[in-house]
Amino acid sequence: MAHGNGGNGHNRHPILNPDGSLPTTIEERTHQHTMSRRFNVAAVVIAATCATLVGAGVWTAVDRVKTGHAATSHWDPSGINSAPSRAGQIDPGNHHVSLGLANSTDPGLRKLAALEKQYSYAPNANAMHAEMPANPADAEAKAAAMVTRLQEYSKQGIEPFVFFGSGRDARSKKLPKVEGGAYQDTLNAYFTYIKRAGITDQQMGAWMLLPDANDTSQKGGAVSPADYQSRVVPAAQAIKTHWDAKVGLMFDGSDPMQAYVEGIPRGLVDVLGVQALPSSASDPVSHYLPVKGIATAAKTVGANIVWVDTGTFSKAHDAHGHPVTETAEDRSRQLATTVMGAAALKGDGLLVSAQVEMFNNYPQGGADWSYGPADYQSVIAGIGMASGQGVPFMFGVGE
């Protein structure tokens, strides 16, 4: 997987509940978002050296020119458990982005800090990757490392999106077999360690399990739905046993996904993720972001949140290994088209959020999803359009 964010100015604050508390539940945050949209119109003002993003969501952007710092954003990706607010690390008068993020012990958060500075936009969520443990002993070591990362994310006020394993793990011979209970014992050891370390529901964020199992382009082809579910269901159950945290499934939008969700018990899955990455500027959005199929799969599994992982590349390799390039104009148009496609999912009663890929995997044979100075306007315009459509954005930093 390539994997990974209102107001009318400087005094805008999130709408509170009637009792004065901050919104915490999905219903409260959805109400807050709706109320915010009633009084705000999304706008993007782009200049040669700065940008002010005024969004129509539940977050606030601040003009970089007047503060001398990147804008801050109080944002919750479509109702997913929010990490502690970053407000405590931001000067409420000047809205400075936390200096702690740039000096974080986590490499992904340091990359996020650089993007915040570049784009004057500070999402409060970020994706990270975690390997599945191979046995109970391995589970403890990997769990200890994950505890450190989750605690650092919490300290910095960033909500984690944890991509747990990969679709290939559903048939991996390196992992314990499902038959006989060894796989379940390993998962239990992993999550029990994390729980005993004191990680809370909020600190867990959202866990996206075995992403891209339906990807037919991977070596060996797509994983069978049966093998996939034999791994995913126990993992989801293990998480739900310990936390009231979000669990998600992640599929490649270019390949069928319905068979992978049919039969999964309802109540285990909260988020349906879709990797929606175009193969070229001429790739129709319906090919990699099939709105009807996504909505059907989400409703089948009982997920009320759709998370779209998208982006555009400046250069990549074709099927024969030859380089392919795209212009800044084509990338801007493609990102705008994808945002509109993602927003269409809201018509099916789903909460929608998105991630835009921002890293370079070209040297490793992949694609360059990053954006240079010449592409600055494309990214800001894409974020602004997403804001206007009520689709919060986060950055994909590739960690």
N, C-alpha and C positions, 0 to 999 in steps of 0.2 A: 504494500500500500504506500502511496505517495505521502500520505499524511505529513491539521493538523492536524469589531467583534461586533434627546429632547431638550428639550429645553431651547430657549432662545438666547443663550448667552451665559453670562458668568454667574448669575444668581439662581440658576435653575437647580432644583433639588427633586429627588424622587417623591412621588405622591405617597403620603402615609395612609395607614389604615385609620378608621374613625377614632380609635383609641390612642392614636399618636405613635403606634409602633410601626416598625418597618415591615413591608410585606415579606412573608417567608414561604407560604404555600403556593402551589401552582396557581390556585384560583386567585389568591391575592395579587400575585405578580402579573397575572393576565389582566386583572382589573386595572392595575397600575398602568400597564402598557396601553390599555384601551383609553384610559383617561388622559394619558400623556398625548396620545395621538389626536385627541379632540382639540387640543389647544396648540399643537405644533405642526409646522409644515417643514418637511425635510428640505435642506438646501445645502449646496456645496459651493464655497467660494474659493477658487483656486487662483493663486498668484505665483509669481516666479519664485519667491523664496519662502512662502508660507501658505498655510491652508487652515481654514476654520470649518469644522464640520459641525453643523447643527442638526441633530438627528431627531427623528420622530419616534423614538423608542423610550426605554426606561433608563437610558444613560445620558450623560451630559458631556459635551465637548467644549473646550475652552480655547480661545484664540491664542495661538502660540506667540504672535507678535506682542501682545500686551503683557504676557507673563514671562516670555523668554524661555518657556519650558514646553514640553509636549503636553497636549491636552489629556485630560483624564476622562475615564469612562466608568460609570457605575452601571454595570450591565450583567444580566443573568440570562444565559442562553436558553430562552424558551422554557422556563420553568424547571430547569434542572437544579438540583440542590446547589445553592450558592455558597462559595467560600466566604470566610469572614470579610467584611467590607474593607477596602483599601483606604477608606476615609481616614483611618487612624494614622496612616503613613503619609498623608497628603496635607499640606498646609491648606486649611479651609479658606484662607484669604487669597492665596495665589494659585491654588490647585496644582502644586508641583507634583510631578510623578515621583514615586518613591525612589530614593537613591539606593535603597537596599536591593532593589531588583537587579540593577546593573552589577552589584557586588555579590549576587546570590551564589551559593555553593552549587546550584543546579545549572548545568550548561544550557538546558532548554530555556530557563528563565532569563539567563544572560542574553541569549539570542532575542528573546521577546523584548527585553529592555531596549536593545538596539533598534528594533522595528518601531517601538513606541516613539523613540526619539526621531526616527526618520519620517514617520507619517503623522505625527502629532495625534496619535490615536492609541488609547490604552485599554484593550479588552481585559476583563478580569477572569478569563479562562484560557487554558492552554493544554495542548495534547502532549502526552508522553507515552512511551512504549515500554512494555514489560514482558519478559520471557516467561513462559509457563514452566514450572519446576518439573524436574524429571523424576524425583523421588522425595520422600519425606525429609531427608537430610538436606537435599538441594533446596527444598521448600523453605527451610528455616533461613538459609543464607540469602536467598532471593527476597524473602519477606522482610528481612532486616534492612536490605537495601531500599526496598519500597517504602518502608516506614520512614526512613530518612528523607526520601523525596516528598512523601505526602506531608510530613511535618514542615518541610521547607516551603512547599506550596502554600500551606496554611499560614505560615509566618508572613509570607509576602502577600497574602490575601488573594491568591490565584486559585481558581477552581480547576482541579485536574480532570482531564479526559484521558483515562487509562486504556490504551489499546493492548489488550491482554492476549499474548500469543499471536498466531497468524492462522489463516485458513488451512495452511499446510499441516499445522499441528493436529488437525483432526484425523490425519492418517499417519502421523509421525511414529516411527518405531523407537524414537528416543524417549517418548513419554510412556508411562506405565499403561498397561492395558486396562480398558474399562471393565472387562470381565474379571470377576474375582475381587473387585473393590479396591485395587491398588491405586487406581487413578483418583477415586474419591478420597482415599486416605491421604494422598499427596495434597490435594486441594484443601482438605480440612486442616492439614498441618500448616499450610501456607496462610490461610485466612485466619486461623486461630491465633497464630503468632502476631499477625497485624492487629487483631482485635485486642489481644492482651497488652499490646504496646500502647493502647489507649486511643487508637485512631477512631474518630467519631463518624457519624453519618455524614455530616457536612464535609469532613476532611477526605472522605472516600471519593466524593465527586461522582463521576459516571464511569462505568467500566464497560468498554466495548469488547465483546468476546469474539475471538477467532475471526478477525476481519477477512473479507474477500474469499471465503471458501467457495463461492460460486464463480470465481474468476476463471474462465476457460483458457485464458492466455498464459496462466502460470505453468511451470514445468509439471507435467503429469496431468494437466487438465484440472477441471473443477473437482472438488471433493464431493462425494456422494452425500445427499441430504441425510441419510441414515447415520453415516459416520460423523457428520457435523453435529447432529442433534445429540448423539451419544456423548459428545464432549461438552457441548454448550449447556445442556440442561443441568448436569451436575455442578458446573461452574456457577451458573446463575443461582441455583439452590444454595450453594455454599455461601455466596455473598448475602443472599436474602436471609439466611439463618442468623447472621451476625449483625447486619445493618439494615436500616431503612434507606438504602442508597439506590441510585439509579443503575440499572443494567441495560445494556444496549447490544444490538446485533448490527454488524456492518457488512454491507454487500456491495459488489461492483454493479454500478447502474447499467452497464452495457450488457449484462447477462441476466437470465431469468433468476428470480429469487423466491418466487412463491412457494416452490416445493420445499424450501429450506425452513419455512416458518410454519407450515401446516403440521399440526400435531404437537407443537410446543405448548405446554400448559399455560393458560392465561394467568396473568398476575406475576410472571417472572420477568417480563420484558417491558421496559418503559420507553426506550428510545430505539428507533429504527434509523441506522446510519446508512448513507449511500455515498459511495465514491463516484463523483460525477466529474470526470476529467476528460475533456475533449481530446480526440486524437489529432485534430487539426482545426484550423480556423473555419473550415467548411463543414465540420462535423455537426449535424443537426442536433439540437439540444434534446430532442425526443429519443435520440439513440443512446445517450449516456445519462439522461435524467428522465426516465419514463414516468411521468406524473401519475397516470392511472395505476400502473403496476406497483408503484411505491405506496400509494394510498391503500390499495387492496392488501398488500403485505402487512402494512402497519395495523390495519384494522383486524386482520386475521390473528395477529399475535397479541393484540391488545395494547399496542404502543400508541401514545397520544402525542409523541414528540418525534419529529423527523430532523435529523442532523445531516446536512449536505456538505461533503468535503469536495471542494472544487478548486479551480485555478486555471491558468493559461501558461503555456510554455513559450520561451523565446527561441529555444532550439531543442531538438530531440533527434532520435534515430528512427528511420522507417524500418519496415520489416526486413530489409536487406542490410541494415546497419549503416545506411547512408544518412548524413545529416539533413535535417529539415528545420527551417527557420520560419518564424512568424513575426510580422511587424507589430509595432506598438499599437497601431490603429486596429489591427485585427484582434489583438489581445483584449483591447478595451471593449470592442464590440462583442466578443465572445463572453467576457465576464458579465457584461450587462444582460446578454441573452440568458445566461445561466441563472442569474439572480431573478429574472422574471419567471423562469421556469420553477425555481424553488418557491417563490411567492405564490405560485398557482396552487401549491399543496395546501395553503391555508384555506382554500375554498372547500376542502374536504374536512374542515373542522380540526385540522392538525396544527400544533405549534411547530414553528420552523425556525431553525438557526443554521448558520453556515460557517465554514472555515475556508479561507483562501490560502493555498499553498504558497510558501515564500522561500523555498530553499532550492539549492542547485544539486541535482543528482546526475548531471550530464557526464561528468568524468567517470562515473561508475557504470555508464551504459544506459542511464535513464534519461530524464529530461531536466532542463533548467527552468524551474518554476519561479525563480526569484525575479525581483523587479529592480532594475537599476534606476538612476536619476531620470532617464528619458521616459520611464514608465510610471513615474510618480503620479501623474494626473490620472492615469488609468485606474490605479488602485484607489485613490481618493474618490473618484467618480463612482467606482464600483461599491465602495462602502456607503457613499451617500445614497445611491440608488437602493441598496439593500435596506438602509435606514428608512427611506421613504416607503418601502414595501413592508416594513415591520419585520425584517429578517436580520437579527443581530449577527455580527460578524466577529470571528476571531482569526488569529494568524496561525498558520501551520509552519512550525520552525524545523520540523524534521528530526526531533529528538525522541 
